């Protein structure tokens, strides 16, 4: 389930290889830096007021955005290491791989919790405050990180079967990740399927529940309509998260079909589409849409206008 870009840019062709590295590195690094700034500002925003720190949906959003931001930074760092043919000790590569995999599982697991919060808010409004508490949300977030950490520990145990003496000191970090990938391929497929099926079921069930509840005369129609739109956004975000998991399998398949230079171009484009782009969408999908977050976020981004928000 690793989202480290599976690159192989050692000894590129002198002219075309250099042009490719410059173009793709620029096309990925510039938006990555922009969205790292936006995401960092939004993370600060979500901790800047009590209304954000004490509201459960904002706590979950903070957790989702934190995981995506860490993964965005790590993935871009790996890409630049590969583009510059930076050699790292395999122990450091494995440690970086573990960090990436830790954050990779956080987004879909958080997307399991967020639809459930919406479902309770619409279908059980009188019990929402007693069920969805800050304490319960914090416990759920801890559980999310614990599950992802357990997945990481399992992958570490599988990695121990690898004969590390076969790894040459000249192997770049991304190539080490490719060498280790077959050891966990079956486990990763099973874990990914369970993870995304669970998230898909949570989103779909919550959406159906909200639609059914909306037909009740006692249900707040405006709240139900807003919840349906939010659940659709959860589904979009889940699809974006899922797209990043298919990057490496597709890249490995294409490596057997394309010429080396064509493969390297496709590889860079796929990285931008399947890994970089999904990690940049969280702040846009949730931050700019939310009427409470948007004015404070824009205020911190612009540093020029003071916009009052009830906290």
C-alpha positions as a Markdown table, in Angstrom:
| # | Residue | x | y | z |
|---|---|---|---|---|
| 1 | Unk | 0.0 | 0.0 | 0.0 |
| 2 | Unk | 3.0 | 2.2 | -0.3 |
| 3 | Unk | 2.6 | 5.5 | -2.1 |
| 4 | Unk | 6.3 | 6.1 | -2.6 |
| 5 | Unk | 6.6 | 6.9 | -6.3 |
| 6 | Unk | 8.2 | 3.9 | -7.9 |
| 7 | Unk | 10.9 | 5.7 | -9.8 |
| 8 | Unk | 14.0 | 4.7 | -11.7 |
| 9 | Unk | 15.8 | 7.8 | -12.8 |
| 10 | Unk | 19.4 | 6.7 | -12.3 |
| 11 | Unk | 21.7 | 7.4 | -15.3 |
| 12 | Unk | 19.1 | 9.3 | -17.4 |
| 13 | Unk | 19.7 | 10.2 | -21.0 |
| 14 | Unk | 21.9 | 13.4 | -20.9 |
| 15 | Unk | 19.6 | 15.8 | -22.7 |
| 16 | Unk | 16.0 | 14.5 | -22.8 |
| 17 | Unk | 16.4 | 12.9 | -19.4 |
| 18 | Unk | 17.5 | 16.2 | -17.9 |
| 19 | Unk | 14.6 | 18.1 | -19.6 |
| 20 | Unk | 12.2 | 15.5 | -18.3 |
| 21 | Unk | 13.5 | 15.7 | -14.7 |
| 22 | Unk | 13.3 | 19.5 | -14.7 |
| 23 | Unk | 9.8 | 19.7 | -16.2 |
| 24 | Unk | 8.3 | 17.0 | -14.0 |
| 25 | Unk | 10.1 | 18.2 | -10.9 |
| 26 | Unk | 8.8 | 21.7 | -11.5 |
| 27 | Unk | 5.3 | 20.6 | -12.3 |
| 28 | Unk | 5.1 | 18.6 | -9.1 |
| 29 | Unk | 7.2 | 20.7 | -6.7 |
| 30 | Unk | 5.5 | 24.1 | -7.4 |
| 31 | Unk | 1.9 | 22.9 | -6.6 |
| 32 | Unk | 3.2 | 20.7 | -3.8 |
| 33 | Unk | 4.8 | 23.8 | -2.1 |
| 34 | Unk | 1.6 | 25.9 | -2.7 |
| 35 | Unk | -0.7 | 23.2 | -1.2 |
| 36 | Unk | 1.7 | 22.5 | 1.7 |
| 37 | Unk | 1.4 | 26.2 | 2.5 |
| 38 | Unk | -2.4 | 26.1 | 2.2 |
| 39 | Unk | -2.7 | 22.8 | 4.2 |
| 40 | Unk | -0.4 | 24.1 | 6.9 |
| 41 | Unk | -2.4 | 27.3 | 7.1 |
| 42 | Unk | -5.6 | 25.3 | 7.4 |
| 43 | Unk | -4.1 | 23.1 | 10.1 |
| 44 | Unk | -3.3 | 26.2 | 12.0 |
| 45 | Unk | -6.8 | 27.6 | 11.4 |
| 46 | Unk | -8.4 | 24.4 | 12.8 |
| 47 | Unk | -6.4 | 24.9 | 16.0 |
| 48 | Unk | -6.9 | 28.7 | 16.2 |
| 49 | Unk | -10.4 | 28.9 | 17.7 |
| 50 | Unk | -12.4 | 27.0 | 20.3 |
| 51 | Unk | -15.2 | 26.4 | 17.8 |
| 52 | Unk | -12.8 | 24.3 | 15.8 |
| 53 | Unk | -10.9 | 22.6 | 18.6 |
| 54 | Unk | -14.2 | 21.6 | 20.4 |
| 55 | Unk | -16.3 | 20.5 | 17.4 |
| 56 | Unk | -16.0 | 16.8 | 16.5 |
| 57 | Unk | -16.2 | 17.2 | 12.7 |
| 58 | Unk | -13.4 | 19.7 | 12.8 |
| 59 | Unk | -11.3 | 17.3 | 14.9 |
| 60 | Unk | -11.8 | 14.6 | 12.3 |
| 61 | Unk | -11.0 | 17.1 | 9.5 |
| 62 | Unk | -7.8 | 18.1 | 11.2 |
| 63 | Unk | -6.8 | 14.4 | 11.4 |
| 64 | Unk | -7.6 | 13.8 | 7.7 |
| 65 | Unk | -5.7 | 17.0 | 6.6 |
| 66 | Unk | -2.7 | 16.2 | 8.8 |
| 67 | Unk | -2.3 | 12.8 | 7.3 |
| 68 | Unk | -2.7 | 14.1 | 3.7 |
| 69 | Unk | -0.2 | 16.9 | 4.4 |
| 70 | Unk | 2.4 | 14.6 | 5.8 |
| 71 | Unk | 2.0 | 12.2 | 2.9 |
| 72 | Unk | 2.2 | 15.0 | 0.4 |
| 73 | Unk | 5.5 | 16.3 | 1.9 |
| 74 | Unk | 6.9 | 12.8 | 2.1 |
| 75 | Unk | 6.0 | 11.8 | -1.4 |
| 76 | Unk | 7.4 | 14.9 | -2.9 |
| 77 | Unk | 10.6 | 14.5 | -0.9 |
| 78 | Unk | 10.9 | 10.9 | -2.2 |
| 79 | Unk | 10.4 | 12.1 | -5.8 |
| 80 | Unk | 13.1 | 14.8 | -5.5 |
| 81 | Unk | 15.5 | 12.2 | -4.0 |
| 82 | Unk | 14.9 | 9.9 | -6.9 |
| 83 | Unk | 15.1 | 12.8 | -9.5 |
| 84 | Unk | 18.4 | 13.8 | -8.0 |
| 85 | Unk | 19.6 | 10.2 | -7.7 |
| 86 | Unk | 20.1 | 10.7 | -3.9 |
| 87 | Unk | 21.4 | 7.5 | -2.3 |
| 88 | Unk | 20.3 | 6.6 | 1.2 |
| 89 | Unk | 21.0 | 3.7 | 3.5 |
| 90 | Unk | 18.4 | 1.0 | 3.1 |
| 91 | Unk | 17.5 | 1.3 | 6.8 |
| 92 | Unk | 16.6 | 4.9 | 6.3 |
| 93 | Unk | 14.6 | 4.0 | 3.2 |
| 94 | Unk | 12.6 | 1.4 | 5.1 |
| 95 | Unk | 12.0 | 3.9 | 7.9 |
| 96 | Unk | 10.7 | 6.5 | 5.4 |
| 97 | Unk | 8.6 | 3.8 | 3.7 |
| 98 | Unk | 7.0 | 3.0 | 7.1 |
| 99 | Unk | 6.2 | 6.6 | 7.7 |
| 100 | Unk | 4.6 | 6.9 | 4.3 |
| 101 | Unk | 2.5 | 3.8 | 4.9 |
| 102 | Unk | 1.5 | 5.0 | 8.4 |
| 103 | Unk | -0.1 | 8.1 | 6.9 |
| 104 | Unk | -1.5 | 6.4 | 3.9 |
| 105 | Unk | -4.0 | 4.4 | 6.0 |
| 106 | Unk | -5.1 | 7.4 | 8.0 |
| 107 | Unk | -7.2 | 9.1 | 5.3 |
| 108 | Unk | -9.5 | 6.2 | 4.5 |
| 109 | Unk | -9.9 | 5.2 | 8.1 |
| 110 | Unk | -10.8 | 8.8 | 9.0 |
| 111 | Unk | -13.3 | 8.7 | 6.1 |
| 112 | Unk | -15.0 | 5.8 | 7.8 |
| 113 | Unk | -15.6 | 8.0 | 10.9 |
| 114 | Unk | -16.7 | 11.2 | 9.2 |
| 115 | Unk | -19.9 | 9.8 | 7.5 |
| 116 | Unk | -20.9 | 8.2 | 10.8 |
| 117 | Unk | -20.8 | 11.6 | 12.5 |
| 118 | Unk | -23.0 | 13.0 | 9.7 |
| 119 | Unk | -25.4 | 10.1 | 10.0 |
| 120 | Unk | -25.8 | 10.6 | 13.8 |
| 121 | Unk | -26.3 | 14.3 | 13.4 |
| 122 | Unk | -29.2 | 13.9 | 11.0 |
| 123 | Unk | -30.8 | 10.7 | 12.2 |
| 124 | Unk | -30.3 | 11.1 | 15.9 |
| 125 | Unk | -30.1 | 14.8 | 16.5 |
| 126 | Unk | -31.2 | 14.6 | 20.1 |
| 127 | Unk | -28.5 | 12.1 | 21.0 |
| 128 | Unk | -25.8 | 13.6 | 18.8 |
| 129 | Unk | -24.3 | 15.7 | 21.6 |
| 130 | Unk | -24.1 | 12.7 | 23.9 |
| 131 | Unk | -22.7 | 10.2 | 21.3 |
| 132 | Unk | -20.4 | 12.4 | 19.3 |
| 133 | Unk | -18.3 | 14.0 | 22.1 |
| 134 | Unk | -14.8 | 15.4 | 22.0 |
| 135 | Unk | -13.7 | 12.5 | 24.2 |
| 136 | Unk | -15.2 | 9.9 | 22.0 |
| 137 | Unk | -13.8 | 11.5 | 18.9 |
| 138 | Unk | -10.4 | 11.7 | 20.4 |
| 139 | Unk | -10.6 | 8.0 | 21.2 |
| 140 | Unk | -11.7 | 7.2 | 17.6 |
| 141 | Unk | -8.7 | 9.2 | 16.2 |
| 142 | Unk | -6.4 | 7.3 | 18.5 |
| 143 | Unk | -7.9 | 4.0 | 17.3 |
| 144 | Unk | -7.4 | 5.1 | 13.7 |
| 145 | Unk | -3.7 | 5.7 | 14.3 |
| 146 | Unk | -3.4 | 2.5 | 16.3 |
| 147 | Unk | -4.9 | 0.4 | 13.4 |
| 148 | Unk | -2.6 | 2.1 | 10.9 |
| 149 | Unk | 0.4 | 1.5 | 13.2 |
| 150 | Unk | -0.5 | -2.2 | 13.6 |
| 151 | Unk | -0.7 | -2.4 | 9.8 |
| 152 | Unk | 2.8 | -0.9 | 9.7 |
| 153 | Unk | 4.1 | -3.3 | 12.3 |
| 154 | Unk | 2.8 | -6.2 | 10.2 |
| 155 | Unk | 4.6 | -5.0 | 7.2 |
| 156 | Unk | 7.8 | -4.6 | 9.2 |
| 157 | Unk | 7.6 | -8.3 | 10.2 |
| 158 | Unk | 7.1 | -9.3 | 6.6 |
| 159 | Unk | 10.1 | -7.2 | 5.5 |
| 160 | Unk | 12.3 | -9.2 | 7.9 |
| 161 | Unk | 12.1 | -12.1 | 5.4 |
| 162 | Unk | 14.0 | -10.0 | 2.8 |
| 163 | Unk | 17.7 | -10.8 | 2.3 |
| 164 | Unk | 19.0 | -7.3 | 2.8 |
| 165 | Unk | 22.5 | -8.2 | 1.7 |
| 166 | Unk | 21.1 | -8.2 | -1.9 |
| 167 | Unk | 20.5 | -4.5 | -1.8 |
| 168 | Unk | 23.4 | -2.6 | -3.3 |
| 169 | Unk | 24.6 | 0.7 | -1.7 |
| 170 | Unk | 24.0 | 2.4 | -5.1 |
| 171 | Unk | 20.2 | 1.6 | -5.1 |
| 172 | Unk | 18.1 | 4.7 | -4.8 |
| 173 | Unk | 15.5 | 4.8 | -2.1 |
| 174 | Unk | 12.5 | 4.3 | -4.4 |
| 175 | Unk | 14.2 | 1.2 | -5.9 |
| 176 | Unk | 14.6 | -0.3 | -2.5 |
| 177 | Unk | 10.8 | 0.2 | -2.0 |
| 178 | Unk | 10.2 | -1.7 | -5.3 |
| 179 | Unk | 12.4 | -4.5 | -4.2 |
| 180 | Unk | 10.5 | -4.9 | -0.9 |
| 181 | Unk | 7.0 | -4.5 | -2.4 |
| 182 | Unk | 6.6 | -8.2 | -3.5 |
| 183 | Unk | 7.0 | -9.3 | 0.1 |
| 184 | Unk | 3.8 | -7.5 | 1.2 |
| 185 | Unk | 1.9 | -7.5 | -2.1 |
| 186 | Unk | -0.8 | -10.0 | -1.1 |
| 187 | Unk | -1.1 | -8.5 | 2.4 |
| 188 | Unk | -1.3 | -5.0 | 1.0 |
| 189 | Unk | -4.0 | -6.0 | -1.5 |
| 190 | Unk | -6.1 | -7.6 | 1.3 |
| 191 | Unk | -5.7 | -4.7 | 3.7 |
| 192 | Unk | -6.4 | -2.1 | 1.0 |
| 193 | Unk | -9.6 | -4.0 | -0.1 |
| 194 | Unk | -10.9 | -4.3 | 3.5 |
| 195 | Unk | -10.0 | -0.7 | 4.2 |
| 196 | Unk | -11.8 | 0.8 | 1.2 |
| 197 | Unk | -14.7 | -1.5 | 1.3 |
| 198 | Unk | -15.3 | -0.5 | 4.9 |
| 199 | Unk | -15.1 | 3.2 | 4.1 |
| 200 | Unk | -17.3 | 2.7 | 1.1 |
| 201 | Unk | -19.9 | 0.9 | 3.1 |
| 202 | Unk | -19.8 | 3.5 | 5.8 |
| 203 | Unk | -20.3 | 6.4 | 3.3 |
| 204 | Unk | -23.0 | 4.5 | 1.3 |
| 205 | Unk | -24.9 | 3.4 | 4.4 |
| 206 | Unk | -24.8 | 6.8 | 5.9 |
| 207 | Unk | -26.0 | 8.4 | 2.7 |
| 208 | Unk | -28.9 | 6.0 | 2.4 |
| 209 | Unk | -29.8 | 6.6 | 6.1 |
| 210 | Unk | -29.8 | 10.3 | 5.6 |
| 211 | Unk | -32.1 | 10.0 | 2.5 |
| 212 | Unk | -34.5 | 7.8 | 4.5 |
| 213 | Unk | -34.4 | 10.2 | 7.5 |
| 214 | Unk | -35.0 | 13.2 | 5.2 |
| 215 | Unk | -38.4 | 11.8 | 4.4 |
| 216 | Unk | -39.4 | 12.1 | 8.0 |
| 217 | Unk | -41.5 | 15.2 | 8.9 |
| 218 | Unk | -39.4 | 15.6 | 12.1 |
| 219 | Unk | -36.1 | 15.8 | 10.3 |
| 220 | Unk | -34.4 | 19.2 | 9.5 |
| 221 | Unk | -34.6 | 19.3 | 5.7 |
| 222 | Unk | -31.8 | 21.8 | 5.3 |
| 223 | Unk | -29.5 | 19.8 | 7.6 |
| 224 | Unk | -30.3 | 16.6 | 5.7 |
| 225 | Unk | -29.6 | 18.2 | 2.4 |
| 226 | Unk | -26.3 | 19.6 | 3.6 |
| 227 | Unk | -25.4 | 16.2 | 5.0 |
| 228 | Unk | -26.1 | 14.5 | 1.7 |
| 229 | Unk | -23.8 | 16.9 | -0.1 |
| 230 | Unk | -21.1 | 16.3 | 2.5 |
| 231 | Unk | -21.4 | 12.6 | 2.2 |
| 232 | Unk | -21.0 | 12.8 | -1.6 |
| 233 | Unk | -17.8 | 14.8 | -0.9 |
| 234 | Unk | -16.6 | 12.0 | 1.4 |
| 235 | Unk | -17.2 | 9.6 | -1.4 |
| 236 | Unk | -15.2 | 11.8 | -3.8 |
| 237 | Unk | -12.4 | 12.0 | -1.3 |
| 238 | Unk | -12.4 | 8.3 | -0.8 |
| 239 | Unk | -12.1 | 7.8 | -4.6 |
| 240 | Unk | -9.1 | 10.2 | -4.6 |
| 241 | Unk | -7.5 | 8.2 | -1.8 |
| 242 | Unk | -8.1 | 5.0 | -3.6 |
| 243 | Unk | -6.6 | 6.3 | -6.9 |
| 244 | Unk | -3.2 | 6.7 | -5.1 |
| 245 | Unk | -3.1 | 3.0 | -4.2 |
| 246 | Unk | -3.3 | 1.9 | -7.9 |
| 247 | Unk | -0.3 | 4.0 | -8.9 |
| 248 | Unk | 2.5 | 1.6 | -8.3 |
| 249 | Unk | 0.8 | -1.5 | -9.7 |
| 250 | Unk | 0.0 | 0.4 | -12.9 |
| 251 | Unk | 3.5 | 1.7 | -13.1 |
| 252 | Unk | 5.0 | -1.7 | -12.7 |
| 253 | Unk | 2.8 | -3.1 | -15.5 |
| 254 | Unk | 3.6 | -0.2 | -17.8 |
| 255 | Unk | 7.3 | -0.7 | -17.2 |
| 256 | Unk | 7.1 | -4.0 | -19.1 |
| 257 | Unk | 5.4 | -2.5 | -22.1 |
| 258 | Unk | 6.8 | 1.0 | -22.8 |
| 259 | Unk | 10.2 | 2.2 | -23.8 |
| 260 | Unk | 12.4 | 3.6 | -21.0 |
| 261 | Unk | 11.9 | 7.3 | -21.8 |
| 262 | Unk | 8.2 | 6.9 | -22.5 |
| 263 | Unk | 7.8 | 5.0 | -19.2 |
| 264 | Unk | 9.6 | 7.7 | -17.3 |
| 265 | Unk | 7.3 | 10.4 | -18.7 |
| 266 | Unk | 4.2 | 8.4 | -17.9 |
| 267 | Unk | 5.5 | 7.7 | -14.5 |
| 268 | Unk | 6.0 | 11.4 | -13.7 |
| 269 | Unk | 2.5 | 12.2 | -15.0 |
| 270 | Unk | 0.9 | 9.4 | -13.0 |
| 271 | Unk | 2.6 | 10.7 | -9.9 |
| 272 | Unk | 1.1 | 14.1 | -10.3 |
| 273 | Unk | -2.4 | 12.7 | -11.1 |
| 274 | Unk | -2.6 | 9.8 | -8.6 |
| 275 | Unk | -0.4 | 10.9 | -5.7 |
| 276 | Unk | 0.1 | 14.6 | -5.7 |
| 277 | Unk | -3.4 | 15.8 | -6.8 |
| 278 | Unk | -5.5 | 13.7 | -4.3 |
| 279 | Unk | -3.4 | 15.0 | -1.4 |
| 280 | Unk | -4.0 | 18.6 | -2.5 |
| 281 | Unk | -7.8 | 18.3 | -2.6 |
| 282 | Unk | -8.7 | 18.0 | 1.1 |
| 283 | Unk | -8.2 | 21.7 | 1.9 |
| 284 | Unk | -10.3 | 22.7 | -1.2 |
| 285 | Unk | -13.1 | 20.1 | -0.7 |
| 286 | Unk | -13.6 | 20.8 | 2.9 |
| 287 | Unk | -11.9 | 24.0 | 3.9 |
| 288 | Unk | -13.3 | 26.4 | 1.3 |
| 289 | Unk | -16.8 | 24.9 | 1.3 |
| 290 | Unk | -17.3 | 25.1 | 5.1 |
| 291 | Unk | -18.9 | 28.5 | 6.0 |
| 292 | Unk | -17.2 | 28.5 | 9.4 |
| 293 | Unk | -13.7 | 27.6 | 8.2 |
| 294 | Unk | -13.6 | 29.6 | 5.0 |
| 295 | Unk | -13.5 | 33.2 | 6.3 |
| 296 | Unk | -10.8 | 32.3 | 9.0 |
| 297 | Unk | -8.8 | 30.3 | 6.4 |
| 298 | Unk | -8.9 | 33.1 | 3.9 |
| 299 | Unk | -8.0 | 35.6 | 6.6 |
| 300 | Unk | -4.9 | 33.6 | 7.5 |
| 301 | Unk | -4.0 | 33.1 | 3.8 |
| 302 | Unk | -4.4 | 36.7 | 2.8 |
| 303 | Unk | -3.0 | 38.3 | 6.0 |
| 304 | Unk | -4.8 | 41.5 | 4.9 |
| 305 | Unk | -8.4 | 41.3 | 5.9 |
| 306 | Unk | -9.9 | 40.5 | 9.3 |
| 307 | Unk | -13.0 | 38.5 | 9.0 |
| 308 | Unk | -15.0 | 37.8 | 12.2 |
| 309 | Unk | -16.1 | 34.3 | 13.0 |
| 310 | Unk | -18.3 | 33.4 | 15.9 |
| 311 | Unk | -16.3 | 31.1 | 18.2 |
